[in-house]
Amino acid sequence: MRMKSRNIVSATLLFLFGLFALREGIRLGLKLGFKMGPGFFPFVAGVILSSLSLILLVQTAIGEGAQAQKVPFWKTQYGWLLLFLTLSAMVGYLLILDYVGFLVSTFVLLLFLFKVIGGLKWWAAGFGSVTAAVVVYLIFGTFVFQRDLVTEQ
């Protein structure tokens, strides 16, 4: 019961903070002409935070959020090793990004994180990596920054 009440309190506070970020993002402006405005990232962060908080609230309400007794990350046998591998992968990503390109380096990073750190099956890690890399590239590489190039000319 104790974990359930903690989930409810933290999810509620994070939901309210997410709504605040949404409001501030809209207040700052989501775009300036064809460019992203200063409120774009707070708005997106607010959407994500509010959505995840609602998911936690629903899971807790129906009993899935607190059922499983989870071992804290730091107390697992390989917790520190996974942390070191994750940080090493991020540094490696930064080092190869300019040489290999965004799509390939992002795919490799996400595949590593999903498979090695997250423990997903190969097909799920591959599908998630391809999907995430392509979607992010399309959003920022095609729709957002291509408009910037058109308006500057």
C-alpha positions as CSV (number, residue, x, y, z in Angstrom):
1,M,0.0,0.0,0.0
2,R,2.9,2.3,0.7
3,M,4.3,2.1,-2.8
4,K,0.8,2.7,-4.2
5,S,0.4,6.0,-2.3
6,R,3.9,7.1,-3.4
7,N,3.0,6.4,-7.0
8,I,-0.2,8.4,-6.8
9,V,1.5,11.4,-5.1
10,S,4.5,11.5,-7.5
11,A,2.4,10.9,-10.6
12,T,0.0,13.7,-9.6
13,L,2.8,16.2,-8.9
14,L,4.5,15.3,-12.2
15,F,1.3,15.6,-14.1
16,L,0.7,19.1,-12.7
17,F,4.3,20.0,-13.5
18,G,3.7,18.7,-17.0
19,L,0.6,20.9,-17.4
20,F,2.7,23.9,-16.2
21,A,5.3,23.1,-18.8
22,L,2.6,22.9,-21.5
23,R,1.1,26.2,-20.5
24,E,4.5,27.9,-20.4
25,G,5.4,26.4,-23.8
26,I,2.3,27.8,-25.3
27,R,2.8,31.2,-23.6
28,L,6.4,31.4,-25.0
29,G,5.3,30.5,-28.5
30,L,5.6,27.2,-30.3
31,K,7.0,28.6,-33.5
32,L,8.3,31.8,-35.0
33,G,7.4,31.9,-38.6
34,F,8.6,28.5,-39.9
35,K,11.1,28.1,-37.1
36,M,10.6,26.4,-33.8
37,G,9.9,28.9,-31.1
38,P,11.3,29.0,-27.6
39,G,8.2,27.2,-26.2
40,F,8.5,24.2,-28.5
41,F,10.6,22.0,-26.2
42,P,8.8,22.9,-23.0
43,F,5.6,22.1,-24.7
44,V,6.8,18.7,-26.0
45,A,8.3,17.9,-22.5
46,G,5.0,18.8,-20.9
47,V,3.1,16.5,-23.2
48,I,5.5,13.6,-22.5
49,L,5.6,14.2,-18.8
50,S,1.8,14.5,-18.4
51,S,1.2,11.5,-20.6
52,L,3.6,9.3,-18.6
53,S,2.2,10.5,-15.3
54,L,-1.3,9.6,-16.5
55,I,-0.1,6.1,-17.4
56,L,1.4,5.7,-14.0
57,L,-1.8,6.8,-12.3
58,V,-3.9,4.4,-14.4
59,Q,-1.5,1.5,-13.7
60,T,-1.5,2.2,-10.0
61,A,-5.3,2.5,-9.9
62,I,-5.8,-0.9,-11.6
63,G,-3.1,-2.4,-9.5
64,E,-0.3,-3.1,-12.0
65,G,2.1,-0.4,-10.9
66,A,2.9,-1.7,-7.4
67,Q,2.3,-5.5,-7.8
68,A,5.8,-6.6,-8.7
69,Q,8.5,-6.2,-6.1
70,K,11.3,-4.6,-8.0
71,V,14.9,-4.6,-7.1
72,P,16.5,-1.1,-7.1
73,F,18.9,-0.6,-10.1
74,W,21.9,0.0,-7.9
75,K,21.4,-3.2,-5.9
76,T,21.4,-5.5,-9.0
77,Q,24.5,-7.5,-9.7
78,Y,25.4,-5.5,-12.9
79,G,23.9,-2.1,-12.0
80,W,27.2,-0.2,-12.1
81,L,28.4,-2.0,-15.2
82,L,25.2,-1.1,-17.1
83,L,25.7,2.5,-16.0
84,F,29.3,2.5,-17.3
85,L,28.2,0.8,-20.6
86,T,25.4,3.4,-21.1
87,L,27.8,6.3,-20.5
88,S,30.4,4.8,-22.8
89,A,27.8,4.3,-25.5
90,M,26.8,7.9,-25.3
91,V,30.4,9.1,-25.6
92,G,30.9,6.7,-28.5
93,Y,27.8,8.1,-30.2
94,L,29.1,11.6,-29.9
95,L,32.5,10.5,-31.3
96,I,31.1,8.7,-34.4
97,L,28.2,11.0,-35.2
98,D,30.1,13.3,-37.5
99,Y,31.8,10.4,-39.3
100,V,29.0,7.9,-39.7
101,G,26.0,10.2,-39.9
102,F,22.9,10.7,-37.8
103,L,20.8,7.7,-39.0
104,V,23.4,5.0,-38.7
105,S,24.9,6.2,-35.4
106,T,21.5,6.7,-33.8
107,F,20.4,3.3,-35.0
108,V,23.5,1.7,-33.5
109,L,23.2,3.5,-30.2
110,L,19.5,2.7,-29.8
111,L,20.1,-1.0,-30.8
112,F,22.8,-1.2,-28.1
113,L,20.6,0.4,-25.5
114,F,17.5,-1.6,-26.3
115,K,19.3,-5.0,-26.6
116,V,22.1,-4.8,-24.1
117,I,20.8,-2.4,-21.5
118,G,17.1,-2.9,-21.9
119,G,17.2,-6.7,-22.6
120,L,14.8,-6.7,-25.5
121,K,14.7,-9.4,-28.1
122,W,16.7,-8.7,-31.3
123,W,13.7,-8.2,-33.4
124,A,12.1,-5.7,-30.9
125,A,15.4,-3.9,-30.4
126,G,16.0,-3.7,-34.2
127,F,12.5,-2.5,-35.0
128,G,12.5,0.1,-32.2
129,S,15.9,1.4,-33.2
130,V,15.0,1.8,-36.9
131,T,11.6,3.3,-36.1
132,A,13.0,5.8,-33.6
133,A,15.9,6.9,-35.7
134,V,13.8,7.4,-38.8
135,V,11.0,9.2,-37.0
136,V,13.4,11.6,-35.3
137,Y,15.2,12.2,-38.6
138,L,11.9,12.9,-40.4
139,I,10.7,15.3,-37.7
140,F,13.9,17.3,-37.2
141,G,15.8,16.7,-40.4
142,T,13.0,17.0,-42.9
143,F,10.1,19.0,-41.5
144,V,11.8,21.4,-39.1
145,F,15.2,22.2,-40.5
146,Q,14.3,22.1,-44.1
147,R,11.8,24.9,-43.6
148,D,14.6,26.9,-42.0
149,L,16.7,26.5,-45.1
150,V,13.8,27.6,-47.4
151,T,13.0,30.7,-45.4
152,E,16.7,31.8,-45.2
153,Q,17.2,31.8,-48.9
